[in-house]
Amino acid sequence: MYARNCSKGSDMAAKPPAGDPVQDAPQVAPPQHAAAGLPAIGHTLRVAQRQMGIVRTARTLLKVNQKNGFDCPGCAWPEGDERHTAEFCENGAKAVAEEATLRRVTPEFFAAHPLADLAARSGYWLGQQGRITEPVYLPPGGDRYEAVSWERAFAIIAEELRGLASPDEAVFYTSGRTSNEAAFLFQLFVREYGTNNLPDCSNMCHESSGSALNETIGIGKGSVSLEDLHQADLIIVAGQNPGTNHPRMLSALERAKSSGAKIISVNPLPEAGMERFKNPQTPLGMLKGTALNDLFLQIRIGGDQALFRLLNKLVIEAGGATDEAFIREHTHGYQEFAAAAGETDWDATLAATGLTRPEIERALAMVLASERTIVCWAMGLTQHKHSVATIREVVNLLLLRGNIGRPGAGVCPVRGHSNVQGDRTMGIFERPAPAFLDALDREFAITSPRTHGFDVVRSIQALRDGEAKVFFAMGGNFVGATPDTEVTEAAVRRASLTVHVSTKLNRSHAVTGRRALILPTLGRTDKDTQASGKQFVTVEDSMGMVHSSRGNLAPAGPRLLSEPAIVARLARAVLGEASKTPWEEFERDYSAIRDRIARVVPGFEDFNARVARPGGFRLPHAPRDERRFPTLTGKANFTAAPVEYPRVPAGRLLLQTLRSHDQYNTTIYGLDDRYRGITGGRRVVMVNPEDAAELGLADGAYTDLVSEWRDGVERRAPGFRVVHYPTARGCAAAYYPETNVLVPLDSTADTSNTPASKSVVIRFEPA
């Protein structure tokens, strides 16, 4: 009905691109030195209009991140109490447009596109086809998906799960976009079924952050609020590109600058957003912009631990620069750490980082001048073998100056998916805390398993080795997001059943087990009406604020189910009469789920009443709120791990995989990376011109990328255009998921087991 009332432009928006565009002939221009501004507004409106039409675009975007609207399905950056009418960024608008699109994937689409055809398509083409409208089933030996009833779909899953020798032969993956309500129900079902095999996307991104923070400060979350960023004296942004990955963060950095804050950016690549931000929400911002960087440290990939260790040594040696009272009253292990830091060598640090002594001395001066310091980071710190040790070193720097539990100071891991932090809070974790399981068991009169389950890497290994036979994904693009693509795809194809709860097509739907299901679900933009009336869900942002999300559009089809409804019906089908959990009540009224969350999860007391307040509520954080550190020692822990950094043989470079500006995680919105000057393609490798000259790599030449690792297996990504780019010496960069094939499955971070996607040794061979 809505499409019929829209303009001609809306009718055109309902038609996806006819062909799969060639992606190996990109055009290259000089990189830009400013982000956002008028070009971002124009690009946002063009993309939104193509997907939604003019009227639907206005109706939808004006509800994004509003207190009475829906949470953006993109990143987890928080909103302040006062919000702009256009409280979204360019990439957030793209995420909304792709979910609220008028394009539809019907059973007729699957009849016309057999599995072999889908497997040959690019991720971009698959995503552009639109919203999936009905559940579909790939039978054993079938060559294409076919329509199936919901009842039959749940019966198939129940048959497979009941037929396993052990519940541990099933893997239940969760994407970070899943709501708190759906995530809580999902982990409850999985544990009542009998396993802790609950890998999630955190395993591939911020698991290193959680591992390091739990050990050092006692809670695996950041300690700062948006207001803290506005009050900081110094903000260090390490291993992160806010201009592409978290664009709304640029507004917070701009506000901090206006209050006198200094900003240090630590990154192997210069990033336009950190050079200058042209705020599209203000006329002056669009015209002039704000230079954000006060100091850009162009570090070599993986050199961050060495940098922070040397800064810590120099702070200790500065005399009177440490917060002795804080260290004495609130920390443990200082003497051992100080002794290890004292052995740090300038020459070794310069070799590890590629920085100069004056650059590091300037950074030190800024650290010493700051009473309130925040360190923000993302995947550039978390996806290395030594990532956990690196983040511990960041914590050491903050502890030395008393910068945890102080306004305007603290740790700020910047999460990706919009509820990835909330999913973990709700119990999506393969290694749950005994206290959480005890509370769950008391509330539901069940006996949760205590044996640790599989994380993402271990799940792939289990599927590969026949230890796991059923794979169920609550959202996401598991095949596209995970490392060692050929190994992962072969592992998934060994499953007896693969199931994906999805809104749109992606690569994972073309890589199936012996039989497969796609279960279409409501998105954030969709109205959710159940038996008790219109529902809302909740999410937790990157800084621990919990708030509601209400869709305002008619669902993409009458046969869609919400994620809570899918989980509730699945549980009834699998667990049967043996389960005393009121699954029907939970499907009928989500407030009943929140009442149970309030009794199980600390910090959610009186959940329904508190989340009804505009803007929601903040979860408690003992280090921030009380300077209380719930670690094994009862204090914040200094640590003194040996300093590591990648060593690269001659004739090789160290590759980091990264996003283009036209993507969010594995979702490809377009084929351009506007800020880096790359358009019309994605198969590019960015190489410093001096490294390229030494290796004989002409700008515009095509090359195969071959990764090298200790197992001696050749992993090859063919046909990449060389782009001479101002990366750090010895380093290269290329987009994922195209380069995931180069990341060995067993190359992971110590402790966290996160894939080391930012530390891939590669050589170049003629294409």
Secondary structure, DSSP 8 states (H G I E B T S, - for coil): -TGGGS-HHHHHHTS--SS----S--EE----S-EESHHHHHHHHHHHHHHH-HHHHHHHHTTBT-TTSB--SSB-----SS--SS---HHHHHHHHHHS-S-EE-HHHHHHS-HHHHHHS-HHHHHTT-EE-S-EEE-TT-SS-EE--HHHHHHHHHHHHHTSSSGGGEEEEE-TTS-HHHHHHHHHHHHHHT-----BGGGGTTHHHHHHHHHHTSSSS----HHHHHH-SEEEEES--HHHH-TTHHHHHHHHHHTT-EEEEE-SS--HHHH-EE-TTSHHHHHT-B---SEEE---TT-HHHHHHHHHHHHHHTSS-S-HHHHHHHEE-HHHHHHHHHT--HHHHHHHH---HHHHHHHHHHHHH-SSEEEEE-HHHHSSTTHHHHHHHHHHHHHHTT-SSSTT-EEEE---BTTHHHHHHTT--SS--HHHHHHHHHHHT-----S----HHHHHHHHHHTS--EEEEESS-HHHHSSSHHHHHHHHHT-SEEEEEESB--GGGGS--SEEEEEEB--TTB--EETTEE--EEEE-TTSEEEEE---B--S-TT-B-HHHHHHHHHHHHHGGG--S-HHHHHH-HHHHHHHHHHHSTT-TTHHHHHTSTT-EE---HHHHHS---SSSSSEE------------TT-EEEEEE--TTEETTEE--S-BGGGTEES---EEEE-HHHHHHHT--TT-EEEEEE--TT---EEEEEEEEEE----TTEEEEETTTTGGGS-TT-B-TTT--B-TT-EEEEEEE-
